Amino acid sequence: MSQKPTLIMIHGFRGTREGLDLIARRLKKDYELVVPDLPGFGDGPSVTTYTLDSYISFLRDLISQHTQPILLGHSFGSIICAAYAAKYPNMISRLILVNPIGAPALEGPRGLLSKIAVAYYWVGKKLPAKTGKSWLSSKPSVLIMSNVMAKTKDKTTRAYIHRQHLQHFSRFHSARSVYEGFLTSISHSVRDVASHITTPTLLIAGELDDITPIEKQTELVKLFPHARLVVIENVGHLTHYETPEQVAAAVQSFIKEV
């Protein structure tokens, strides 16, 4: 019996490995899945500073334990995985970016919202540790973010998304770690390194994603030497919650074709 290919899955900002569970369930039969928590989130390790280099170092230690695994990153995870692929192209066999961050967060129509978010996280960091974590973990703030990102009209799915965010969205280690992580997330994008990635790459985007609009995803895929784009209709940035079947099917198809 042949050994299953290894698929390493990296979650997004303020998420944990549980956020990728609906996709993982649909892939676990055919792949050896490795789904860690990033530094500063959930059960992930603590690091001195939460910079892109720190996340890449964490990923390198993880990937070095496997032989050319497939690497998948969602949202903020797409920034980390793309930067890793550009730096260590021979250590992975394929790259999959789900809802990739394809444009600078401080530019364009969402630039003002990003700046407001910077202030929100900065206040949390400046407050006493316990108060700061409570400020950033408050139920109203989590539900505001959850409602903004969810596009589905299905009440059951929306309720599931809100439960997931309330349970896992505030499992960051400290106000400082999440503030530094947020600064990293808005200071980089997949666009920065796309032209340097030689690994066969799949981009999976939501048609209604307003973090990186679909026209920016279309521009992004053209920067890669070897990539293609799959667009999932009627969904935004939460494809891992709203359309996990379609994400998993796109992953399967891509891996079999390459």
Secondary structure, DSSP 8 states (H G I E B T S, - for coil): -----EEEEE--TT--GGGGHHHHHHHTTTSEEE----TTBTT----SS--HHHHHHHHHHHHTTSSS-EEEEETHHHHHHHHHHHH-GGG-SEEEEES---S-TTSSTTHHHHHHHHHHHHHHHHS-HHHHHHHHH-HHHHHHHHHHH-----HHHHHHHHHHHHHHTT-BS-HHHHHHHHHHHHH--GGGTGGG--S-EEEEEETT-SSS-HHHHHHHHTTSSSEEEEEETT--S-HHHH-HHHHHHHHHHHHHH-
